[in-house]
Amino acid sequence: MKGRTWLILLIALSWLAAGCGKGKETAAHREGMKPEAKATSTEATKKPNEMEMEMKGITMESIQKEGKIQEVAPGTVQISLERQQLIGVKIGAAEMRSLEKVIRTVGRVDYDEKRIVTVSPKIGGWIEDLYVDFTGRFVKQGDALLTLYSPELVSTQEEYLLALRAKKSLVKSPFPEVARSGDSLADSAKRRLKLWDISDDQIKTLEESGEAKKTLTLYSPFTGFVLEKTAYKGMNVMPGMSLYKLADLSVVWLYADIYEYELPFIRLGQQASIQLTYLPEETFTGKAIYIYPSLNPETRTAKVRFEIPNPQERLKPEMYANVEIKVHLGQKLAVPEGAIIDTGIRQLAIIDRGNGYFEPREVKVGSKVDNYYEVIKGLKAGERVVTSASFLIDSESKLKEAMGGMAGMPGM
């Protein structure tokens, strides 16, 4: 019995000794882990770049002392030279350029409305002779168009001849009032003839011959082509009736369609180069003389009228022509077309800050000329901009900003 009791006590003492030893090891292990846990929590607050530099023996304090820290704007990303080559980054510069915008469109040739005349008699009668008898005929100023028989014209000529005879007889009267009446009667009849477009030469011939002419000849007041002809031989003509319509083609108009967004560049007096498909080697020059105040709602274009000298009459109405208008914008700050990212709401440019840093910046651009954009705001002359792979860099910048915003969220 005593032997069994000593055996139990011996086993209990051995178990207590083993438990105490494990407790001391556990406590010692915990005490040994405390500094490492602190280090881990400190490392968690450090940025990956800082941890990597500390592993290489470089600290942020040493870099700050050497002045190698570069202040960067929000959204700035750093891309290594190898990655730049991989994604095809190309660099350009914002610089002052002489910009010239070229507007190309099509136009239609038409008559100059100021050079269209209508021939109509001021006295009624019948057409006896018709000298210009078909549409499209070319006539010169002073050419005879037709002869018109008018009983009223014959009677007025006879009145004028009687007034001339009375004037010669009354001039011998001793009474001044009677002598002056003969002059006024002759002047009245002559004035009526001139109001009917009878020329001074015709009146002089009438005075010399002393015989009234049966017909009146109408002459062309203009040089041009006959557009319309309503006169026929033997036709009764009333005063004011349109008999001929003539057009001078030495100067023509051209109507060009200009898009709405290009209208601000059009000014009165601007020169335009005009070419025809059937005369590719010849270029005509026109001048803008009128800008129409309304737009075509379907094509969103406005018509601009150009005046073109046409001395050889090679431009004919209803011809189509190619129109080119060069607008000199002067010296402007400009960047290559690929440097601008248009999001629909704003325009961005990626600025090369050096050392692999790229900063997205909002800019304001003006007109696009060839392969360049005019820069109104946001850039200075000499600043380096990315002209290719801009979208890729902008995407990395947005991703960096998004990840920075998520870093403060719970669980991140």
CORSULUR-V191228 format. One line per field, one symbol per residue. phi: phi as a letter, one per 40 degrees, with the letter a starting at -180 (. if undefined). psi: psi as a letter, one per 40 degrees, with the letter a starting at -180 (. if undefined). Layout:
BEGIN
phi = ???
psi = ???
END
This chain:
BEGIN
phi = .ccccccccccccccccccccccccccccccccccccccccccccccdccccccccgbbcccccccgccbcbcdgcbbbccccccccgcbbbacacbccbcbbbababcaccccbbbbbacbacibccbbcbbacgccbbcgcccabbcadcccccccccccccccccccccccccccccccccccccccccccccgccccccccccccgbcccbbccbccabibccbbbcbcgccbbdgccbbbbbcbcbbbbbbcbcdcccdccbcgccbcbbbccbccbbbbbbcbabccbbccccfbbcbcbbbcbccfccbdgcbacbbbbbccgcbcabddccbbbcgbabbbccccgfgcbbcbcbbbbccbfbbbcbcahbbcgccbcbagcccccccccccccccccccccgc
psi = ddddddddddddddddddddddddddddddddedddddddddddeiiddddddddeehiddddddefehhhiihehihhiddddddefhihaihihihhhhhhhaiihiiihdefhihhhieiiaihdhhdheiieihiiheihdiihhhdddddddddddddddddddedeiehdddddddddddddddddddeefhiddddddddddehhidihhhiheihaihdihehiheihhihehhdihihhedhiihhihhideedeehiheiiihhiidegdehhihihhehhieiihddefiihhhihhhgdefdhiieiiihhhhhhheahihiiideehhheddiiiihhheifehhhhhhihibihhbfihhhdieiihehhiheifddddddddddddddddedeihe.
END
